[in-house]
């Protein structure tokens, strides 16, 4: 990843990108799991996404209360919607 000094596996990069796109996953959760602050997540997204997708993502997350712990309602303690991860039957 550009400028981070940390080498992430492709699987970790993919998961970070997925978490960054999720509306209810705060940047603080990514920092806690992977040690990447918001600025490095933004750099990873810029390097990994096409320019238009990156602009759409930045517009989507800028100022979104659920993406920033300091803006989040303190009564919300989970990082995802209860129905987000459904058990798939085979």
DSSP file (Angstrom, degrees, kcal/mol; ACC not computed):
  #  RESIDUE AA STRUCTURE BP1 BP2  ACC     N-H-->O    O-->H-N    N-H-->O    O-->H-N    TCO  KAPPA ALPHA  PHI   PSI    X-CA   Y-CA   Z-CA
    1    1 A X    >>        0   0    0      0, 0.0     3,-1.4     0, 0.0     4,-0.6   0.000 360.0 360.0 360.0 137.3    0.0    0.0    0.0
    2    2 A X  T 34  -     0   0    0      1,-0.2    45,-0.1    41,-0.2    41,-0.0  -0.334 360.0 -12.1 -62.0 124.2    1.4    3.4   -0.9
    3    3 A X  T 34 S+     0   0    0     -2,-0.1    -1,-0.2     1,-0.1    37,-0.0   0.508 105.0 104.0  73.9   5.8    3.1    5.2    2.0
    4    4 A X  T <4  -     0   0    0     -3,-1.4    -2,-0.1     2,-0.2     3,-0.1   0.809  68.3-145.4 -92.4 -29.6    1.9    2.9    4.7
    5    5 A X     <  +     0   0    0     -4,-0.6     2,-0.4     1,-0.2    -3,-0.1   0.431  68.0 108.5  77.2  -3.1    5.0    0.9    5.4
    6    6 A X        -     0   0    0     -5,-0.2     2,-0.7     2,-0.0    -1,-0.2  -0.913  63.4-144.0-111.4 132.6    2.7   -2.1    6.2
    7    7 A X        -     0   0    0     -2,-0.4     2,-0.4    -3,-0.1     0, 0.0  -0.856  19.3-169.4 -97.6 119.8    2.4   -5.0    3.8
    8    8 A X        -     0   0    0     -2,-0.7     2,-0.0     1,-0.0    26,-0.0  -0.843  22.8-117.8-106.3 143.2   -1.2   -6.3    3.7
    9    9 A X     >  -     0   0    0     -2,-0.4     4,-2.7     1,-0.1     5,-0.2  -0.369  30.6-110.0 -70.0 158.2   -2.1   -9.6    2.0
   10   10 A X  H  > S+     0   0    0      1,-0.2     4,-2.4     2,-0.2     5,-0.1   0.867 121.7  54.1 -57.0 -35.2   -4.5   -9.4   -0.9
   11   11 A X  H  > S+     0   0    0      2,-0.2     4,-2.2     1,-0.2    -1,-0.2   0.907 109.3  47.2 -65.9 -41.1   -7.2  -11.0    1.3
   12   12 A X  H  > S+     0   0    0      2,-0.2     4,-2.6     1,-0.2    -2,-0.2   0.916 111.9  50.0 -65.9 -42.9   -6.7   -8.3    4.0
   13   13 A X  H  X S+     0   0    0     -4,-2.7     4,-2.4     1,-0.2    -2,-0.2   0.920 110.8  50.2 -60.5 -43.3   -6.8   -5.5    1.4
   14   14 A X  H  X S+     0   0    0     -4,-2.4     4,-2.3    -5,-0.2    -1,-0.2   0.909 111.6  47.8 -61.7 -42.9  -10.0   -7.0    0.0
   15   15 A X  H  X S+     0   0    0     -4,-2.2     4,-2.7     2,-0.2    -1,-0.2   0.882 110.5  51.4 -67.7 -38.5  -11.6   -7.1    3.4
   16   16 A X  H  X S+     0   0    0     -4,-2.6     4,-2.5     2,-0.2    -2,-0.2   0.922 110.7  48.6 -63.7 -43.3  -10.6   -3.6    4.3
   17   17 A X  H  X S+     0   0    0     -4,-2.4     4,-1.8     2,-0.2    -2,-0.2   0.919 112.0  49.5 -61.7 -43.4  -12.1   -2.3    1.0
   18   18 A X  H  X S+     0   0    0     -4,-2.3     4,-1.4     1,-0.2    -2,-0.2   0.929 112.4  47.2 -60.9 -45.6  -15.3   -4.3    1.8
   19   19 A X  H  < S+     0   0    0     -4,-2.7     6,-0.3     1,-0.2    -2,-0.2   0.872 109.0  54.9 -64.1 -36.9  -15.4   -2.8    5.3
   20   20 A X  H  < S+     0   0    0     -4,-2.5    -1,-0.2     1,-0.2    -2,-0.2   0.857 108.4  48.8 -66.0 -34.4  -14.8    0.7    4.0
   21   21 A X  H  < S+     0   0    0     -4,-1.8    -1,-0.2    -5,-0.2    -2,-0.2   0.784  89.9  97.8 -74.0 -27.9  -17.8    0.3    1.6
   22   22 A X    ><  -     0   0    0     -4,-1.4     3,-0.8    -5,-0.2    -3,-0.0  -0.439  69.4-145.8 -67.0 129.2  -20.1   -0.9    4.4
   23   23 A X  T 3  S+     0   0    0      1,-0.2    -1,-0.1    -2,-0.2    57,-0.1   0.847  94.1  44.9 -64.4 -35.7  -22.2    1.9    5.8
   24   24 A X  T 3  S+     0   0    0     43,-0.1     2,-0.8     2,-0.1    -1,-0.2   0.427  88.1  94.9 -95.6   1.8  -22.3    0.7    9.4
   25   25 A X    <   -     0   0    0     -3,-0.8    54,-0.1    -6,-0.3    55,-0.1  -0.831  69.0-144.5 -95.1 111.5  -18.6   -0.2    9.8
   26   26 A X    >>  -     0   0    0     -2,-0.8     4,-1.1     1,-0.1     3,-1.1  -0.348  20.2-118.1 -74.2 155.7  -16.7    2.7   11.3
   27   27 A X  H 3> S+     0   0    0     40,-2.5     4,-2.3     1,-0.3     5,-0.2   0.819 114.1  65.8 -59.5 -30.5  -13.2    3.6   10.4
   28   28 A X  H 3> S+     0   0    0     39,-0.3     4,-2.4     1,-0.2    -1,-0.3   0.836  96.6  54.8 -62.0 -32.7  -12.3    2.9   14.0
   29   29 A X  H <> S+     0   0    0     -3,-1.1     4,-2.2     2,-0.2    -1,-0.2   0.891 108.1  48.7 -67.1 -39.1  -13.2   -0.8   13.5
   30   30 A X  H  X>S+     0   0    0     -4,-1.1     4,-2.9     2,-0.2     6,-0.7   0.904 111.7  49.9 -65.8 -41.2  -10.8   -1.0   10.6
   31   31 A X  H  X5S+     0   0    0     -4,-2.3     4,-1.9     4,-0.2    -2,-0.2   0.917 111.3  48.9 -62.5 -43.1   -8.1    0.7   12.7
   32   32 A X  H  <5S+     0   0    0     -4,-2.4    -2,-0.2     1,-0.2    -1,-0.2   0.890 119.7  36.8 -65.0 -39.6   -8.6   -1.7   15.5
   33   33 A X  H  <5S+     0   0    0     -4,-2.2    -2,-0.2    -5,-0.1    -1,-0.2   0.869 136.0  16.0 -81.9 -38.2   -8.5   -4.8   13.3
   34   34 A X  H  <5S-     0   0    0     -4,-2.9    -3,-0.2    -5,-0.2    -2,-0.2   0.484  93.3-120.3-119.3  -6.4   -5.8   -3.8   10.8
   35   35 A X     << +     0   0    0     -4,-1.9     2,-0.6    -5,-0.5    -4,-0.2   0.652  66.9 135.5  75.3  14.4   -4.0   -0.9   12.4
   36   36 A X        -     0   0    0     -6,-0.7    -1,-0.2    -9,-0.1    -2,-0.2  -0.861  46.1-144.3 -99.9 119.9   -4.8    1.4    9.4
   37   37 A X    >>  -     0   0    0     -2,-0.6     4,-1.9    -3,-0.1     3,-0.8  -0.284  35.7 -94.8 -71.8 168.2   -6.0    4.9   10.3
   38   38 A X  H 3> S+     0   0    0      1,-0.3     4,-2.5     2,-0.2     5,-0.2   0.861 124.0  57.7 -52.5 -41.5   -8.7    6.6    8.2
   39   39 A X  H 3> S+     0   0    0      1,-0.2     4,-1.8     2,-0.2    -1,-0.3   0.870 108.4  45.9 -62.1 -36.2   -6.1    8.4    6.1
   40   40 A X  H <> S+     0   0    0     -3,-0.8     4,-2.4     2,-0.2    -1,-0.2   0.821 109.7  54.2 -76.8 -30.3   -4.4    5.1    5.1
   41   41 A X  H  X S+     0   0    0     -4,-1.9     4,-2.7     2,-0.2    -2,-0.2   0.922 109.1  49.5 -64.7 -42.5   -7.8    3.5    4.3
   42   42 A X  H  X S+     0   0    0     -4,-2.5     4,-2.6     2,-0.2    -2,-0.2   0.917 110.7  49.7 -61.2 -43.2   -8.5    6.5    2.0
   43   43 A X  H  X S+     0   0    0     -4,-1.8     4,-2.2     2,-0.2    -1,-0.2   0.905 111.3  49.2 -62.9 -41.1   -5.1    6.0    0.4
   44   44 A X  H  X S+     0   0    0     -4,-2.4     4,-1.8     2,-0.2    -2,-0.2   0.921 112.1  48.1 -63.0 -44.1   -5.8    2.2   -0.1
   45   45 A X  H  X S+     0   0    0     -4,-2.7     4,-2.4     1,-0.2    -2,-0.2   0.910 110.9  51.0 -63.5 -42.0   -9.2    3.0   -1.6
   46   46 A X  H  < S+     0   0    0     -4,-2.6    -1,-0.2     1,-0.2    -2,-0.2   0.898 114.6  43.8 -61.5 -40.8   -7.7    5.6   -4.0
   47   47 A X  H  < S+     0   0    0     -4,-2.2    -1,-0.2    -5,-0.2    -2,-0.2   0.769 120.2  41.1 -75.0 -26.1   -5.1    3.1   -5.1
   48   48 A X  H  < S+     0   0    0     -4,-1.8     2,-0.2    -5,-0.2    -2,-0.2   0.747 105.5  64.4 -97.6 -26.3   -7.5    0.2   -5.5
   49   49 A X  S  < S-     0   0    0     -4,-2.4     2,-0.1    -5,-0.2     0, 0.0  -0.614  86.0-103.5-100.7 157.8  -10.6    1.8   -7.0
   50   50 A X     >  -     0   0    0     -2,-0.2     4,-2.7     1,-0.1     5,-0.2  -0.441  44.5-104.7 -68.2 153.6  -11.2    3.4  -10.4
   51   51 A X  H  > S+     0   0    0      1,-0.2     4,-2.4     2,-0.2     5,-0.2   0.869 120.2  48.1 -52.4 -43.4  -11.4    7.2  -10.1
   52   52 A X  H  > S+     0   0    0      2,-0.2     4,-2.3     1,-0.2    -1,-0.2   0.910 112.5  48.6 -65.8 -41.8  -15.2    7.4  -10.5
   53   53 A X  H  > S+     0   0    0      2,-0.2     4,-2.5     1,-0.2    -2,-0.2   0.898 111.0  51.4 -64.6 -40.3  -15.7    4.7   -7.9
   54   54 A X  H  X S+     0   0    0     -4,-2.7     4,-2.8     2,-0.2     5,-0.2   0.928 109.8  48.8 -62.7 -45.0  -13.3    6.4   -5.5
   55   55 A X  H  X S+     0   0    0     -4,-2.4     4,-2.4    -5,-0.2    -2,-0.2   0.913 111.8  49.8 -61.0 -42.5  -15.2    9.7   -5.9
   56   56 A X  H  X S+     0   0    0     -4,-2.3     4,-2.0     2,-0.2    -1,-0.2   0.913 112.2  47.9 -61.7 -42.5  -18.5    8.0   -5.3
   57   57 A X  H  X S+     0   0    0     -4,-2.5     4,-2.4     2,-0.2     5,-0.2   0.934 111.4  49.2 -64.2 -46.6  -17.2    6.3   -2.2
   58   58 A X  H  X S+     0   0    0     -4,-2.8     4,-1.9     1,-0.2    -2,-0.2   0.908 112.2  48.5 -61.0 -42.0  -15.7    9.5   -0.7
   59   59 A X  H  < S+     0   0    0     -4,-2.4    -1,-0.2    -5,-0.2    -2,-0.2   0.894 112.2  50.6 -63.8 -38.4  -18.9   11.3   -1.3
   60   60 A X  H  < S+     0   0    0     -4,-2.0    -2,-0.2    -5,-0.2    -1,-0.2   0.893 118.0  35.3 -67.4 -42.0  -20.8    8.5    0.4
   61   61 A X  H >< S+     0   0    0     -4,-2.4     3,-1.8    -5,-0.1     2,-0.4   0.675  85.4 111.8 -91.8 -17.4  -18.7    8.3    3.5
   62   62 A X  T 3< S-     0   0    0     -4,-1.9     3,-0.1     1,-0.3    -4,-0.0  -0.405 100.7  -9.4 -63.1 116.4  -17.9   12.0    4.1
   63   63 A X  T 3  S+     0   0    0     -2,-0.4     2,-0.5     1,-0.2    -1,-0.3   0.492  90.7 150.2  77.4   2.8  -19.6   13.1    7.2
   64   64 A X    X>  -     0   0    0     -3,-1.8     3,-1.6     1,-0.2     4,-0.7  -0.572  42.7-145.0 -71.7 119.9  -21.7    9.9    7.5
   65   65 A X  G >4 S+     0   0    0     -2,-0.5     3,-0.7     1,-0.3     6,-0.3   0.826  95.6  56.8 -57.4 -33.8  -22.3    9.4   11.2
   66   66 A X  G 34 S+     0   0    0      1,-0.2    -1,-0.3     5,-0.1     3,-0.1   0.668 105.3  51.8 -75.0 -14.2  -22.1    5.6   11.0
   67   67 A X  G <4 S+     0   0    0     -3,-1.6   -40,-2.5     1,-0.2     2,-0.5   0.585 105.6  58.1 -94.5 -12.3  -18.6    5.7    9.5
   68   68 A X    XX  -     0   0    0     -4,-0.7     3,-1.5    -3,-0.7     4,-1.0  -0.963  69.2-151.7-125.7 116.0  -17.1    8.0   12.2
   69   69 A X  T 34 S+     0   0    0     -2,-0.5     3,-0.4     1,-0.3    -1,-0.1   0.819  96.4  56.9 -54.7 -35.8  -17.1    7.0   15.8
   70   70 A X  T 34 S+     0   0    0      1,-0.2    -1,-0.3     3,-0.0     4,-0.1   0.744 112.0  42.1 -71.6 -21.4  -17.2   10.6   17.1
   71   71 A X  T <4 S+     0   0    0     -3,-1.5    -1,-0.2    -6,-0.3    -2,-0.2   0.543  95.0 107.2 -96.7  -9.5  -20.3   11.3   15.0
   72   72 A X  S  < S-     0   0    0     -4,-1.0     2,-0.3    -3,-0.4    -6,-0.1  -0.376  81.8-103.7 -76.1 145.4  -22.0    8.0   15.9
   73   73 A X    >   -     0   0    0      1,-0.2     3,-2.1    -2,-0.1    -1,-0.1  -0.525  29.2-134.9 -63.2 125.5  -24.9    7.7   18.3
   74   74 A X  T 3  S+     0   0    0     -2,-0.3    -1,-0.2     1,-0.3    -2,-0.1   0.699 100.3  67.7 -61.9 -18.0  -23.4    6.3   21.5
   75   75 A X  T 3  S+     0   0    0      2,-0.0     2,-0.7     1,-0.0    -1,-0.3   0.623  81.6  87.5 -77.3 -10.6  -26.3    3.7   21.8
   76   76 A X    <   +     0   0    0     -3,-2.1    -4,-0.0     1,-0.2    -1,-0.0  -0.798  45.4 161.4 -91.4 114.2  -25.0    1.9   18.7
   77   77 A X        +     0   0    0     -2,-0.7     2,-0.2     0, 0.0    -1,-0.2   0.550  48.8  78.8-109.7 -10.2  -22.5   -0.6   19.8
   78   78 A X        -     0   0    0      1,-0.1     4,-0.0     2,-0.1     3,-0.0  -0.612  66.1-143.6 -99.6 161.7  -22.4   -2.9   16.8
   79   79 A X  S    S+     0   0    0     -2,-0.2     2,-0.3   -54,-0.1    -1,-0.1   0.348  78.1  37.4-104.3   5.4  -20.6   -2.4   13.5
   80   80 A X  S    S-     0   0    0    -55,-0.1     2,-0.2   -57,-0.1    -2,-0.1  -0.978  87.5 -91.3-151.7 162.2  -23.2   -3.9   11.1
   81   81 A X    >>  -     0   0    0     -2,-0.3     3,-1.9     1,-0.1     4,-0.5  -0.504  36.3-122.4 -73.7 142.4  -26.9   -4.3   10.6
   82   82 A X  T 34 S+     0   0    0      1,-0.3     3,-0.3    -2,-0.2    -1,-0.1   0.813 113.9  44.3 -56.0 -32.2  -28.5   -7.4   12.2
   83   83 A X  T 34 S+     0   0    0      1,-0.2    -1,-0.3     3,-0.1     3,-0.2   0.393  89.1  91.4 -94.4   3.8  -29.7   -8.6    8.8
   84   84 A X  T <4 S+     0   0    0     -3,-1.9     2,-0.8     1,-0.2    -1,-0.2   0.903  87.7  43.7 -67.4 -41.8  -26.5   -7.8    6.9
   85   85 A X  S  < S-     0   0    0     -4,-0.5     2,-0.3    -3,-0.3    -1,-0.2  -0.843  77.9-176.3-110.3  98.0  -24.9  -11.3    7.4
   86   86 A X        -     0   0    0     -2,-0.8     2,-0.4    -3,-0.2    -3,-0.1  -0.695  31.8-110.7 -95.0 144.7  -27.5  -13.9    6.7
   87   87 A X        -     0   0    0     -2,-0.3     2,-0.5     1,-0.0    -1,-0.0  -0.593  33.9-141.5 -72.7 126.1  -26.9  -17.6    7.1
   88   88 A X        -     0   0    0     -2,-0.4     2,-0.3     2,-0.0    -1,-0.0  -0.770   6.5-141.4 -93.8 130.7  -26.9  -19.2    3.7
   89   89 A X              0   0    0     -2,-0.5    -1,-0.0     1,-0.1     0, 0.0  -0.690 360.0 360.0 -88.8 145.2  -28.5  -22.6    3.3
   90   90 A X              0   0    0     -2,-0.3    -1,-0.1     0, 0.0    -2,-0.0   0.456 360.0 360.0 -91.4 360.0  -26.8  -25.0    1.0
